[in-house]
């Protein structure tokens, strides 16, 4: 989907080595599409800066909306 929307080829897939992408189907897909798999050291989110910044941005937006709507913290 990303390649179709941007007309760019995905060159590498970076994961946190947590195991979610260790499936043989994912490995085969990456091999067939010449996509390099990069793994960072587990427990070091700073090695995957772009994804971690986006996670923080989304969390802050959700928190802001919750506060604006006056919802309790358990939301």
PDB file of N, H, CA, C and O in Angstrom:
ATOM      1  N   UNK A   1       0.828  -1.183   0.000  1.00  0.00           N
ATOM      2  CA  UNK A   1       0.000   0.000   0.000  1.00  0.00           C
ATOM      3  C   UNK A   1       0.877   1.253   0.000  1.00  0.00           C
ATOM      4  O   UNK A   1       0.610   2.199  -0.740  1.00  0.00           O
ATOM      5  N   UNK A   2       1.922   1.258   0.830  1.00  0.00           N
ATOM      6  H   UNK A   2       2.138   0.489   1.432  1.00  0.00           H
ATOM      7  CA  UNK A   2       2.813   2.424   0.897  1.00  0.00           C
ATOM      8  C   UNK A   2       3.485   2.658  -0.448  1.00  0.00           C
ATOM      9  O   UNK A   2       3.575   3.791  -0.920  1.00  0.00           O
ATOM     10  N   UNK A   3       3.957   1.570  -1.061  1.00  0.00           N
ATOM     11  H   UNK A   3       3.884   0.650  -0.677  1.00  0.00           H
ATOM     12  CA  UNK A   3       4.617   1.701  -2.353  1.00  0.00           C
ATOM     13  C   UNK A   3       3.658   2.231  -3.411  1.00  0.00           C
ATOM     14  O   UNK A   3       4.049   3.056  -4.237  1.00  0.00           O
ATOM     15  N   UNK A   4       2.425   1.777  -3.401  1.00  0.00           N
ATOM     16  H   UNK A   4       2.108   1.106  -2.731  1.00  0.00           H
ATOM     17  CA  UNK A   4       1.439   2.238  -4.380  1.00  0.00           C
ATOM     18  C   UNK A   4       1.076   3.701  -4.178  1.00  0.00           C
ATOM     19  O   UNK A   4       0.897   4.431  -5.153  1.00  0.00           O
ATOM     20  N   UNK A   5       0.964   4.141  -2.936  1.00  0.00           N
ATOM     21  H   UNK A   5       1.110   3.548  -2.144  1.00  0.00           H
ATOM     22  CA  UNK A   5       0.570   5.514  -2.652  1.00  0.00           C
ATOM     23  C   UNK A   5       1.690   6.522  -2.916  1.00  0.00           C
ATOM     24  O   UNK A   5       1.425   7.674  -3.261  1.00  0.00           O
ATOM     25  N   UNK A   6       2.935   6.089  -2.754  1.00  0.00           N
ATOM     26  H   UNK A   6       3.151   5.153  -2.474  1.00  0.00           H
ATOM     27  CA  UNK A   6       4.049   7.032  -2.870  1.00  0.00           C
ATOM     28  C   UNK A   6       4.906   6.842  -4.108  1.00  0.00           C
ATOM     29  O   UNK A   6       5.763   7.676  -4.399  1.00  0.00           O
ATOM     30  N   UNK A   7       4.689   5.754  -4.843  1.00  0.00           N
ATOM     31  H   UNK A   7       3.993   5.076  -4.606  1.00  0.00           H
ATOM     32  CA  UNK A   7       5.543   5.409  -5.992  1.00  0.00           C
ATOM     33  C   UNK A   7       6.999   5.254  -5.585  1.00  0.00           C
ATOM     34  O   UNK A   7       7.897   5.463  -6.401  1.00  0.00           O
ATOM     35  N   UNK A   8       7.241   4.889  -4.333  1.00  0.00           N
ATOM     36  H   UNK A   8       6.511   4.719  -3.671  1.00  0.00           H
ATOM     37  CA  UNK A   8       8.586   4.631  -3.833  1.00  0.00           C
ATOM     38  C   UNK A   8       8.666   3.190  -3.357  1.00  0.00           C
ATOM     39  O   UNK A   8       7.674   2.621  -2.899  1.00  0.00           O
ATOM     40  N   UNK A   9       9.853   2.602  -3.468  1.00  0.00           N
ATOM     41  H   UNK A   9      10.658   3.063  -3.840  1.00  0.00           H
ATOM     42  CA  UNK A   9      10.052   1.223  -3.038  1.00  0.00           C
ATOM     43  C   UNK A   9      10.540   1.205  -1.587  1.00  0.00           C
ATOM     44  O   UNK A   9      11.414   1.985  -1.209  1.00  0.00           O
ATOM     45  N   UNK A  10       9.973   0.314  -0.786  1.00  0.00           N
ATOM     46  H   UNK A  10       9.263  -0.320  -1.093  1.00  0.00           H
ATOM     47  CA  UNK A  10      10.431   0.149   0.586  1.00  0.00           C
ATOM     48  C   UNK A  10      11.749  -0.604   0.547  1.00  0.00           C
ATOM     49  O   UNK A  10      11.822  -1.706   0.004  1.00  0.00           O
ATOM     50  N   UNK A  11      12.789  -0.017   1.120  1.00  0.00           N
ATOM     51  H   UNK A  11      12.729   0.879   1.561  1.00  0.00           H
ATOM     52  CA  UNK A  11      14.119  -0.618   1.070  1.00  0.00           C
ATOM     53  C   UNK A  11      14.448  -1.423   2.309  1.00  0.00           C
ATOM     54  O   UNK A  11      15.184  -2.407   2.236  1.00  0.00           O
ATOM     55  N   UNK A  12      13.901  -1.008   3.461  1.00  0.00           N
ATOM     56  H   UNK A  12      13.304  -0.209   3.520  1.00  0.00           H
ATOM     57  CA  UNK A  12      14.200  -1.750   4.676  1.00  0.00           C
ATOM     58  C   UNK A  12      13.046  -1.655   5.661  1.00  0.00           C
ATOM     59  O   UNK A  12      12.283  -0.689   5.672  1.00  0.00           O
ATOM     60  N   UNK A  13      12.946  -2.690   6.486  1.00  0.00           N
ATOM     61  H   UNK A  13      13.566  -3.475   6.476  1.00  0.00           H
ATOM     62  CA  UNK A  13      11.940  -2.768   7.537  1.00  0.00           C
ATOM     63  C   UNK A  13      12.685  -2.852   8.850  1.00  0.00           C
ATOM     64  O   UNK A  13      13.389  -3.830   9.102  1.00  0.00           O
ATOM     65  N   UNK A  14      12.542  -1.839   9.694  1.00  0.00           N
ATOM     66  H   UNK A  14      11.970  -1.044   9.489  1.00  0.00           H
ATOM     67  CA  UNK A  14      13.244  -1.813  10.975  1.00  0.00           C
ATOM     68  C   UNK A  14      12.270  -2.186  12.079  1.00  0.00           C
ATOM     69  O   UNK A  14      11.190  -1.606  12.195  1.00  0.00           O
ATOM     70  N   UNK A  15      12.663  -3.157  12.886  1.00  0.00           N
ATOM     71  H   UNK A  15      13.541  -3.628  12.793  1.00  0.00           H
ATOM     72  CA  UNK A  15      11.826  -3.599  13.997  1.00  0.00           C
ATOM     73  C   UNK A  15      12.630  -3.545  15.294  1.00  0.00           C
ATOM     74  O   UNK A  15      13.852  -3.402  15.282  1.00  0.00           O
ATOM     75  N   UNK A  16      11.915  -3.664  16.410  1.00  0.00           N
ATOM     76  H   UNK A  16      10.922  -3.780  16.420  1.00  0.00           H
ATOM     77  CA  UNK A  16      12.570  -3.601  17.716  1.00  0.00           C
ATOM     78  C   UNK A  16      13.023  -4.980  18.187  1.00  0.00           C
ATOM     79  O   UNK A  16      13.387  -5.151  19.351  1.00  0.00           O
ATOM     80  N   UNK A  17      13.003  -5.955  17.292  1.00  0.00           N
ATOM     81  H   UNK A  17      12.708  -5.816  16.347  1.00  0.00           H
ATOM     82  CA  UNK A  17      13.456  -7.307  17.604  1.00  0.00           C
ATOM     83  C   UNK A  17      12.572  -7.955  18.664  1.00  0.00           C
ATOM     84  O   UNK A  17      13.012  -8.845  19.391  1.00  0.00           O
ATOM     85  N   UNK A  18      11.317  -7.501  18.745  1.00  0.00           N
ATOM     86  H   UNK A  18      10.959  -6.778  18.154  1.00  0.00           H
ATOM     87  CA  UNK A  18      10.400  -8.053  19.728  1.00  0.00           C
ATOM     88  C   UNK A  18       9.782  -9.368  19.310  1.00  0.00           C
ATOM     89  O   UNK A  18       9.147 -10.034  20.128  1.00  0.00           O
ATOM     90  N   UNK A  19       9.949  -9.760  18.061  1.00  0.00           N
ATOM     91  H   UNK A  19      10.464  -9.219  17.396  1.00  0.00           H
ATOM     92  CA  UNK A  19       9.448 -11.040  17.601  1.00  0.00           C
ATOM     93  C   UNK A  19       8.191 -10.966  16.759  1.00  0.00           C
ATOM     94  O   UNK A  19       7.788 -11.971  16.172  1.00  0.00           O
ATOM     95  N   UNK A  20       7.555  -9.798  16.683  1.00  0.00           N
ATOM     96  H   UNK A  20       7.882  -8.982  17.160  1.00  0.00           H
ATOM     97  CA  UNK A  20       6.311  -9.689  15.928  1.00  0.00           C
ATOM     98  C   UNK A  20       6.508  -9.966  14.447  1.00  0.00           C
ATOM     99  O   UNK A  20       5.599 -10.461  13.781  1.00  0.00           O
ATOM    100  N   UNK A  21       7.678  -9.654  13.931  1.00  0.00           N
ATOM    101  H   UNK A  21       8.417  -9.252  14.472  1.00  0.00           H
ATOM    102  CA  UNK A  21       7.937  -9.787  12.502  1.00  0.00           C
ATOM    103  C   UNK A  21       8.901 -10.928  12.191  1.00  0.00           C
ATOM    104  O   UNK A  21       9.528 -10.934  11.132  1.00  0.00           O
ATOM    105  N   UNK A  22       9.023 -11.872  13.082  1.00  0.00           N
ATOM    106  H   UNK A  22       8.514 -11.866  13.943  1.00  0.00           H
ATOM    107  CA  UNK A  22       9.919 -13.008  12.869  1.00  0.00           C
ATOM    108  C   UNK A  22       9.222 -14.155  12.147  1.00  0.00           C
ATOM    109  O   UNK A  22       9.820 -15.210  11.938  1.00  0.00           O
ATOM    110  N   UNK A  23       7.980 -13.961  11.770  1.00  0.00           N
ATOM    111  H   UNK A  23       7.493 -13.104  11.940  1.00  0.00           H
ATOM    112  CA  UNK A  23       7.212 -14.961  11.043  1.00  0.00           C
ATOM    113  C   UNK A  23       7.902 -15.268   9.717  1.00  0.00           C
ATOM    114  O   UNK A  23       8.447 -14.370   9.075  1.00  0.00           O
ATOM    115  N   UNK A  24       7.880 -16.517   9.315  1.00  0.00           N
ATOM    116  H   UNK A  24       7.438 -17.246   9.837  1.00  0.00           H
ATOM    117  CA  UNK A  24       8.539 -16.890   8.060  1.00  0.00           C
ATOM    118  C   UNK A  24       7.866 -16.238   6.858  1.00  0.00           C
ATOM    119  O   UNK A  24       8.516 -16.012   5.837  1.00  0.00           O
ATOM    120  N   UNK A  25       6.573 -15.933   6.962  1.00  0.00           N
ATOM    121  H   UNK A  25       6.044 -16.117   7.791  1.00  0.00           H
ATOM    122  CA  UNK A  25       5.882 -15.252   5.863  1.00  0.00           C
ATOM    123  C   UNK A  25       6.447 -13.850   5.660  1.00  0.00           C
ATOM    124  O   UNK A  25       6.631 -13.411   4.524  1.00  0.00           O
ATOM    125  N   UNK A  26       6.721 -13.153   6.747  1.00  0.00           N
ATOM    126  H   UNK A  26       6.572 -13.510   7.669  1.00  0.00           H
ATOM    127  CA  UNK A  26       7.285 -11.806   6.649  1.00  0.00           C
ATOM    128  C   UNK A  26       8.695 -11.875   6.072  1.00  0.00           C
ATOM    129  O   UNK A  26       9.057 -11.079   5.205  1.00  0.00           O
ATOM    130  N   UNK A  27       9.478 -12.815   6.549  1.00  0.00           N
ATOM    131  H   UNK A  27       9.184 -13.462   7.253  1.00  0.00           H
ATOM    132  CA  UNK A  27      10.838 -12.969   6.033  1.00  0.00           C
ATOM    133  C   UNK A  27      10.821 -13.286   4.539  1.00  0.00           C
ATOM    134  O   UNK A  27      11.607 -12.732   3.770  1.00  0.00           O
ATOM    135  N   UNK A  28       9.929 -14.170   4.140  1.00  0.00           N
ATOM    136  H   UNK A  28       9.290 -14.620   4.764  1.00  0.00           H
ATOM    137  CA  UNK A  28       9.823 -14.538   2.727  1.00  0.00           C
ATOM    138  C   UNK A  28       9.398 -13.333   1.897  1.00  0.00           C
ATOM    139  O   UNK A  28       9.948 -13.089   0.823  1.00  0.00           O
ATOM    140  N   UNK A  29       8.420 -12.581   2.393  1.00  0.00           N
ATOM    141  H   UNK A  29       7.973 -12.779   3.265  1.00  0.00           H
ATOM    142  CA  UNK A  29       7.955 -11.379   1.689  1.00  0.00           C
ATOM    143  C   UNK A  29       9.107 -10.398   1.493  1.00  0.00           C
ATOM    144  O   UNK A  29       9.304  -9.877   0.396  1.00  0.00           O
ATOM    145  N   UNK A  30       9.869 -10.149   2.560  1.00  0.00           N
ATOM    146  H   UNK A  30       9.709 -10.573   3.452  1.00  0.00           H
ATOM    147  CA  UNK A  30      11.002  -9.221   2.471  1.00  0.00           C
ATOM    148  C   UNK A  30      12.049  -9.725   1.483  1.00  0.00           C
ATOM    149  O   UNK A  30      12.605  -8.945   0.710  1.00  0.00           O
ATOM    150  N   UNK A  31      12.314 -11.012   1.508  1.00  0.00           N
ATOM    151  H   UNK A  31      11.863 -11.646   2.135  1.00  0.00           H
ATOM    152  CA  UNK A  31      13.295 -11.595   0.597  1.00  0.00           C
ATOM    153  C   UNK A  31      12.835 -11.444  -0.851  1.00  0.00           C
ATOM    154  O   UNK A  31      13.620 -11.053  -1.715  1.00  0.00           O
ATOM    155  N   UNK A  32      11.569 -11.753  -1.119  1.00  0.00           N
ATOM    156  H   UNK A  32      10.931 -12.071  -0.417  1.00  0.00           H
ATOM    157  CA  UNK A  32      11.040 -11.679  -2.482  1.00  0.00           C
ATOM    158  C   UNK A  32      10.997 -10.253  -3.013  1.00  0.00           C
ATOM    159  O   UNK A  32      11.145 -10.036  -4.216  1.00  0.00           O
ATOM    160  N   UNK A  33      10.798  -9.283  -2.132  1.00  0.00           N
ATOM    161  H   UNK A  33      10.678  -9.459  -1.155  1.00  0.00           H
ATOM    162  CA  UNK A  33      10.700  -7.877  -2.552  1.00  0.00           C
ATOM    163  C   UNK A  33      11.989  -7.102  -2.311  1.00  0.00           C
ATOM    164  O   UNK A  33      12.020  -5.874  -2.393  1.00  0.00           O
ATOM    165  N   UNK A  34      13.053  -7.848  -2.014  1.00  0.00           N
ATOM    166  H   UNK A  34      13.028  -8.845  -1.948  1.00  0.00           H
ATOM    167  CA  UNK A  34      14.374  -7.257  -1.794  1.00  0.00           C
ATOM    168  C   UNK A  34      14.320  -6.127  -0.760  1.00  0.00           C
ATOM    169  O   UNK A  34      14.894  -5.055  -0.955  1.00  0.00           O
ATOM    170  N   UNK A  35      13.619  -6.394   0.333  1.00  0.00           N
ATOM    171  H   UNK A  35      13.153  -7.265   0.491  1.00  0.00           H
ATOM    172  CA  UNK A  35      13.518  -5.458   1.446  1.00  0.00           C
ATOM    173  C   UNK A  35      14.400  -5.981   2.569  1.00  0.00           C
ATOM    174  O   UNK A  35      14.236  -7.111   3.029  1.00  0.00           O
ATOM    175  N   UNK A  36      15.335  -5.150   3.005  1.00  0.00           N
ATOM    176  H   UNK A  36      15.469  -4.232   2.631  1.00  0.00           H
ATOM    177  CA  UNK A  36      16.261  -5.569   4.057  1.00  0.00           C
ATOM    178  C   UNK A  36      15.590  -5.433   5.422  1.00  0.00           C
ATOM    179  O   UNK A  36      14.960  -4.416   5.715  1.00  0.00           O
ATOM    180  N   UNK A  37      15.730  -6.466   6.250  1.00  0.00           N
ATOM    181  H   UNK A  37      16.241  -7.291   6.012  1.00  0.00           H
ATOM    182  CA  UNK A  37      15.185  -6.413   7.606  1.00  0.00           C
ATOM    183  C   UNK A  37      16.287  -5.960   8.555  1.00  0.00           C
ATOM    184  O   UNK A  37      17.363  -6.556   8.595  1.00  0.00           O
ATOM    185  N   UNK A  38      16.016  -4.901   9.320  1.00  0.00           N
ATOM    186  H   UNK A  38      15.142  -4.416   9.287  1.00  0.00           H
ATOM    187  CA  UNK A  38      16.948  -4.423  10.340  1.00  0.00           C
ATOM    188  C   UNK A  38      16.310  -4.634  11.697  1.00  0.00           C
ATOM    189  O   UNK A  38      15.123  -4.366  11.885  1.00  0.00           O
ATOM    190  N   UNK A  39      17.092  -5.109  12.629  1.00  0.00           N
ATOM    191  H   UNK A  39      18.056  -5.327  12.477  1.00  0.00           H
ATOM    192  CA  UNK A  39      16.592  -5.324  13.989  1.00  0.00           C
ATOM    193  C   UNK A  39      17.424  -4.511  14.963  1.00  0.00           C
ATOM    194  O   UNK A  39      18.654  -4.532  14.919  1.00  0.00           O
ATOM    195  N   UNK A  40      16.740  -3.797  15.841  1.00  0.00           N
ATOM    196  H   UNK A  40      15.740  -3.780  15.876  1.00  0.00           H
ATOM    197  CA  UNK A  40      17.448  -3.049  16.874  1.00  0.00           C
ATOM    198  C   UNK A  40      17.534  -3.915  18.125  1.00  0.00           C
ATOM    199  O   UNK A  40      16.914  -4.976  18.195  1.00  0.00           O
ATOM    200  N   UNK A  41      18.289  -3.468  19.093  1.00  0.00           N
ATOM    201  H   UNK A  41      18.792  -2.606  19.036  1.00  0.00           H
ATOM    202  CA  UNK A  41      18.440  -4.196  20.344  1.00  0.00           C
ATOM    203  C   UNK A  41      17.133  -4.092  21.126  1.00  0.00           C
ATOM    204  O   UNK A  41      16.610  -2.991  21.297  1.00  0.00           O
ATOM    205  N   UNK A  42      16.593  -5.223  21.606  1.00  0.00           N
ATOM    206  H   UNK A  42      17.019  -6.118  21.467  1.00  0.00           H
ATOM    207  CA  UNK A  42      15.342  -5.165  22.374  1.00  0.00           C
ATOM    208  C   UNK A  42      15.475  -4.254  23.596  1.00  0.00           C
ATOM    209  O   UNK A  42      16.509  -4.224  24.262  1.00  0.00           O
ATOM    210  N   UNK A  43      14.403  -3.517  23.868  1.00  0.00           N
ATOM    211  H   UNK A  43      13.563  -3.542  23.326  1.00  0.00           H
ATOM    212  CA  UNK A  43      14.401  -2.648  25.045  1.00  0.00           C
ATOM    213  C   UNK A  43      15.098  -1.319  24.843  1.00  0.00           C
ATOM    214  O   UNK A  43      15.352  -0.602  25.811  1.00  0.00           O
ATOM    215  N   UNK A  44      15.412  -0.976  23.596  1.00  0.00           N
ATOM    216  H   UNK A  44      15.206  -1.559  22.810  1.00  0.00           H
ATOM    217  CA  UNK A  44      16.052   0.311  23.309  1.00  0.00           C
ATOM    218  C   UNK A  44      15.232   1.057  22.263  1.00  0.00           C
ATOM    219  O   UNK A  44      15.612   1.088  21.092  1.00  0.00           O
ATOM    220  N   UNK A  45      14.110   1.661  22.668  1.00  0.00           N
ATOM    221  H   UNK A  45      13.802   1.635  23.619  1.00  0.00           H
ATOM    222  CA  UNK A  45      13.245   2.352  21.706  1.00  0.00           C
ATOM    223  C   UNK A  45      13.926   3.536  21.027  1.00  0.00           C
ATOM    224  O   UNK A  45      13.493   3.961  19.955  1.00  0.00           O
ATOM    225  N   UNK A  46      14.980   4.075  21.630  1.00  0.00           N
ATOM    226  H   UNK A  46      15.332   3.730  22.501  1.00  0.00           H
ATOM    227  CA  UNK A  46      15.667   5.212  21.018  1.00  0.00           C
ATOM    228  C   UNK A  46      16.326   4.838  19.697  1.00  0.00           C
ATOM    229  O   UNK A  46      16.663   5.724  18.913  1.00  0.00           O
ATOM    230  N   UNK A  47      16.519   3.542  19.430  1.00  0.00           N
ATOM    231  H   UNK A  47      16.245   2.822  20.068  1.00  0.00           H
ATOM    232  CA  UNK A  47      17.099   3.102  18.165  1.00  0.00           C
ATOM    233  C   UNK A  47      16.097   3.151  17.029  1.00  0.00           C
ATOM    234  O   UNK A  47      16.484   3.074  15.863  1.00  0.00           O
ATOM    235  N   UNK A  48      14.832   3.275  17.342  1.00  0.00           N
ATOM    236  H   UNK A  48      14.517   3.337  18.289  1.00  0.00           H
ATOM    237  CA  UNK A  48      13.795   3.357  16.319  1.00  0.00           C
ATOM    238  C   UNK A  48      13.065   4.683  16.489  1.00  0.00           C
ATOM    239  O   UNK A  48      11.864   4.722  16.753  1.00  0.00           O
ATOM    240  N   UNK A  49      13.810   5.756  16.333  1.00  0.00           N
ATOM    241  H   UNK A  49      14.787   5.725  16.118  1.00  0.00           H
ATOM    242  CA  UNK A  49      13.342   7.095  16.658  1.00  0.00           C
ATOM    243  C   UNK A  49      12.075   7.538  15.970  1.00  0.00           C
ATOM    244  O   UNK A  49      11.203   8.108  16.625  1.00  0.00           O
ATOM    245  N   UNK A  50      11.930   7.301  14.665  1.00  0.00           N
ATOM    246  H   UNK A  50      12.639   6.838  14.133  1.00  0.00           H
ATOM    247  CA  UNK A  50      10.762   7.779  13.936  1.00  0.00           C
ATOM    248  C   UNK A  50       9.486   7.168  14.508  1.00  0.00           C
ATOM    249  O   UNK A  50       8.520   7.882  14.778  1.00  0.00           O
ATOM    250  N   UNK A  51       9.483   5.857  14.692  1.00  0.00           N
ATOM    251  H   UNK A  51      10.268   5.277  14.473  1.00  0.00           H
ATOM    252  CA  UNK A  51       8.291   5.188  15.212  1.00  0.00           C
ATOM    253  C   UNK A  51       7.999   5.630  16.640  1.00  0.00           C
ATOM    254  O   UNK A  51       6.841   5.831  17.004  1.00  0.00           O
ATOM    255  N   UNK A  52       9.036   5.780  17.444  1.00  0.00           N
ATOM    256  H   UNK A  52       9.978   5.617  17.148  1.00  0.00           H
ATOM    257  CA  UNK A  52       8.825   6.184  18.838  1.00  0.00           C
ATOM    258  C   UNK A  52       8.294   7.613  18.930  1.00  0.00           C
ATOM    259  O   UNK A  52       7.456   7.908  19.782  1.00  0.00           O
ATOM    260  N   UNK A  53       8.770   8.492  18.068  1.00  0.00           N
ATOM    261  H   UNK A  53       9.450   8.252  17.375  1.00  0.00           H
ATOM    262  CA  UNK A  53       8.237   9.862  18.067  1.00  0.00           C
ATOM    263  C   UNK A  53       6.771   9.864  17.666  1.00  0.00           C
ATOM    264  O   UNK A  53       5.971  10.602  18.241  1.00  0.00           O
ATOM    265  N   UNK A  54       6.410   9.041  16.681  1.00  0.00           N
ATOM    266  H   UNK A  54       7.059   8.442  16.213  1.00  0.00           H
ATOM    267  CA  UNK A  54       5.008   8.972  16.261  1.00  0.00           C
ATOM    268  C   UNK A  54       4.151   8.397  17.382  1.00  0.00           C
ATOM    269  O   UNK A  54       3.049   8.889  17.625  1.00  0.00           O
ATOM    270  N   UNK A  55       4.638   7.365  18.069  1.00  0.00           N
ATOM    271  H   UNK A  55       5.534   6.966  17.871  1.00  0.00           H
ATOM    272  CA  UNK A  55       3.900   6.816  19.215  1.00  0.00           C
ATOM    273  C   UNK A  55       3.668   7.892  20.264  1.00  0.00           C
ATOM    274  O   UNK A  55       2.573   7.998  20.816  1.00  0.00           O
ATOM    275  N   UNK A  56       4.689   8.685  20.541  1.00  0.00           N
ATOM    276  H   UNK A  56       5.578   8.598  20.092  1.00  0.00           H
ATOM    277  CA  UNK A  56       4.547   9.747  21.542  1.00  0.00           C
ATOM    278  C   UNK A  56       3.542  10.799  21.080  1.00  0.00           C
ATOM    279  O   UNK A  56       2.711  11.254  21.865  1.00  0.00           O
ATOM    280  N   UNK A  57       3.618  11.184  19.811  1.00  0.00           N
ATOM    281  H   UNK A  57       4.293  10.814  19.173  1.00  0.00           H
ATOM    282  CA  UNK A  57       2.692  12.172  19.272  1.00  0.00           C
ATOM    283  C   UNK A  57       1.254  11.686  19.378  1.00  0.00           C
ATOM    284  O   UNK A  57       0.377  12.438  19.804  1.00  0.00           O
ATOM    285  N   UNK A  58       1.004  10.443  18.998  1.00  0.00           N
ATOM    286  H   UNK A  58       1.716   9.832  18.653  1.00  0.00           H
ATOM    287  CA  UNK A  58      -0.353   9.901  19.057  1.00  0.00           C
ATOM    288  C   UNK A  58      -0.856   9.798  20.497  1.00  0.00           C
ATOM    289  O   UNK A  58      -2.020  10.081  20.779  1.00  0.00           O
ATOM    290  N   UNK A  59       0.025   9.393  21.393  1.00  0.00           N
ATOM    291  H   UNK A  59       0.971   9.163  21.164  1.00  0.00           H
ATOM    292  CA  UNK A  59      -0.356   9.297  22.806  1.00  0.00           C
ATOM    293  C   UNK A  59      -0.708  10.675  23.364  1.00  0.00           C
ATOM    294  O   UNK A  59      -1.692  10.821  24.089  1.00  0.00           O
ATOM    295  N   UNK A  60       0.093  11.682  23.027  1.00  0.00           N
ATOM    296  H   UNK A  60       0.893  11.564  22.439  1.00  0.00           H
ATOM    297  CA  UNK A  60      -0.180  13.032  23.514  1.00  0.00           C
ATOM    298  C   UNK A  60      -1.479  13.584  22.941  1.00  0.00           C
ATOM    299  O   UNK A  60      -2.220  14.269  23.646  1.00  0.00           O
ATOM    300  N   UNK A  61      -1.762  13.302  21.690  1.00  0.00           N
ATOM    301  H   UNK A  61      -1.160  12.746  21.117  1.00  0.00           H
ATOM    302  CA  UNK A  61      -3.017  13.759  21.084  1.00  0.00           C
ATOM    303  C   UNK A  61      -4.209  13.100  21.755  1.00  0.00           C
ATOM    304  O   UNK A  61      -5.201  13.762  22.060  1.00  0.00           O
ATOM    305  N   UNK A  62      -4.113  11.796  21.984  1.00  0.00           N
ATOM    306  H   UNK A  62      -3.307  11.258  21.736  1.00  0.00           H
ATOM    307  CA  UNK A  62      -5.212  11.081  22.632  1.00  0.00           C
ATOM    308  C   UNK A  62      -5.435  11.609  24.046  1.00  0.00           C
ATOM    309  O   UNK A  62      -6.576  11.791  24.470  1.00  0.00           O
ATOM    310  N   UNK A  63      -4.347  11.854  24.774  1.00  0.00           N
ATOM    311  H   UNK A  63      -3.420  11.706  24.429  1.00  0.00           H
ATOM    312  CA  UNK A  63      -4.457  12.384  26.131  1.00  0.00           C
ATOM    313  C   UNK A  63      -5.109  13.767  26.119  1.00  0.00           C
ATOM    314  O   UNK A  63      -5.954  14.074  26.959  1.00  0.00           O
ATOM    315  N   UNK A  64      -4.711  14.583  25.169  1.00  0.00           N
ATOM    316  H   UNK A  64      -4.024  14.334  24.487  1.00  0.00           H
ATOM    317  CA  UNK A  64      -5.270  15.926  25.059  1.00  0.00           C
ATOM    318  C   UNK A  64      -6.769  15.876  24.782  1.00  0.00           C
ATOM    319  O   UNK A  64      -7.540  16.617  25.392  1.00  0.00           O
ATOM    320  N   UNK A  65      -7.181  15.008  23.869  1.00  0.00           N
ATOM    321  H   UNK A  65      -6.555  14.405  23.374  1.00  0.00           H
ATOM    322  CA  UNK A  65      -8.607  14.867  23.566  1.00  0.00           C
ATOM    323  C   UNK A  65      -9.382  14.389  24.789  1.00  0.00           C
ATOM    324  O   UNK A  65     -10.476  14.877  25.074  1.00  0.00           O
ATOM    325  N   UNK A  66      -8.801  13.427  25.511  1.00  0.00           N
ATOM    326  H   UNK A  66      -7.913  13.030  25.279  1.00  0.00           H
ATOM    327  CA  UNK A  66      -9.461  12.907  26.706  1.00  0.00           C
ATOM    328  C   UNK A  66      -9.683  14.011  27.725  1.00  0.00           C
ATOM    329  O   UNK A  66     -10.758  14.114  28.315  1.00  0.00           O
ATOM    330  N   UNK A  67      -8.660  14.839  27.929  1.00  0.00           N
ATOM    331  H   UNK A  67      -7.786  14.755  27.449  1.00  0.00           H
ATOM    332  CA  UNK A  67      -8.765  15.933  28.899  1.00  0.00           C
ATOM    333  C   UNK A  67      -9.804  16.959  28.441  1.00  0.00           C
ATOM    334  O   UNK A  67     -10.616  17.428  29.239  1.00  0.00           O
ATOM    335  N   UNK A  68      -9.772  17.306  27.140  1.00  0.00           N
ATOM    336  H   UNK A  68      -9.113  16.925  26.492  1.00  0.00           H
ATOM    337  CA  UNK A  68     -10.719  18.285  26.616  1.00  0.00           C
ATOM    338  C   UNK A  68     -12.173  17.814  26.748  1.00  0.00           C
ATOM    339  O   UNK A  68     -13.077  18.616  26.982  1.00  0.00           O
ATOM    340  N   UNK A  69     -12.379  16.514  26.594  1.00  0.00           N
ATOM    341  H   UNK A  69     -11.645  15.862  26.403  1.00  0.00           H
ATOM    342  CA  UNK A  69     -13.732  15.974  26.697  1.00  0.00           C
ATOM    343  C   UNK A  69     -14.155  15.710  28.137  1.00  0.00           C
ATOM    344  O   UNK A  69     -15.314  15.388  28.402  1.00  0.00           O
ATOM    345  N   UNK A  70     -13.213  15.847  29.062  1.00  0.00           N
ATOM    346  H   UNK A  70     -12.272  16.109  28.847  1.00  0.00           H
ATOM    347  CA  UNK A  70     -13.526  15.647  30.465  1.00  0.00           C
ATOM    348  C   UNK A  70     -13.712  14.182  30.848  1.00  0.00           C
ATOM    349  O   UNK A  70     -14.403  13.872  31.819  1.00  0.00           O
ATOM    350  N   UNK A  71     -13.096  13.283  30.085  1.00  0.00           N
ATOM    351  H   UNK A  71     -12.535  13.535  29.296  1.00  0.00           H
ATOM    352  CA  UNK A  71     -13.223  11.850  30.394  1.00  0.00           C
ATOM    353  C   UNK A  71     -12.294  11.472  31.533  1.00  0.00           C
ATOM    354  O   UNK A  71     -11.258  12.111  31.720  1.00  0.00           O
ATOM    355  N   UNK A  72     -12.642  10.450  32.295  1.00  0.00           N
ATOM    356  H   UNK A  72     -13.483   9.931  32.143  1.00  0.00           H
ATOM    357  CA  UNK A  72     -11.785  10.003  33.393  1.00  0.00           C
ATOM    358  C   UNK A  72     -10.483   9.384  32.853  1.00  0.00           C
ATOM    359  O   UNK A  72     -10.399   9.019  31.680  1.00  0.00           O
ATOM    360  N   UNK A  73      -9.484   9.274  33.718  1.00  0.00           N
ATOM    361  H   UNK A  73      -9.552   9.571  34.671  1.00  0.00           H
ATOM    362  CA  UNK A  73      -8.163   8.773  33.315  1.00  0.00           C
ATOM    363  C   UNK A  73      -8.185   7.344  32.805  1.00  0.00           C
ATOM    364  O   UNK A  73      -7.314   6.959  32.025  1.00  0.00           O
ATOM    365  N   UNK A  74      -9.172   6.540  33.230  1.00  0.00           N
ATOM    366  H   UNK A  74      -9.880   6.854  33.863  1.00  0.00           H
ATOM    367  CA  UNK A  74      -9.177   5.151  32.782  1.00  0.00           C
ATOM    368  C   UNK A  74      -9.482   5.022  31.284  1.00  0.00           C
ATOM    369  O   UNK A  74      -9.390   3.928  30.728  1.00  0.00           O
ATOM    370  N   UNK A  75      -9.843   6.129  30.634  1.00  0.00           N
ATOM    371  H   UNK A  75      -9.918   7.017  31.086  1.00  0.00           H
ATOM    372  CA  UNK A  75      -9.987   6.122  29.182  1.00  0.00           C
ATOM    373  C   UNK A  75      -8.657   6.451  28.581  1.00  0.00           C
ATOM    374  O   UNK A  75      -8.529   6.505  27.358  1.00  0.00           O
TER     375      UNK A  75
END
